[in-house]
């Protein structure tokens, strides 16, 4: 399971690298693409910051319940053969 996840992330990284090389050879930059979409790098960073500011307290709050429940379920499930 973990192997497939790591392999998928690796494949996405390789595909992104290849597409980036092709776009770079065509003189296309990330900033140009963002400007064409009507965005700036500063706006993207602001959105990411807002998202993290909203998400982190909720993730921490949820983990206070989820982690102990997961541990209890893990401890009391039947052994695998």
Secondary structure as UniProt FT lines:
FT   HELIX           2..25
FT   TURN            26..27
FT   HELIX           30..36
FT   TURN            37..38
FT   HELIX           41..76
//
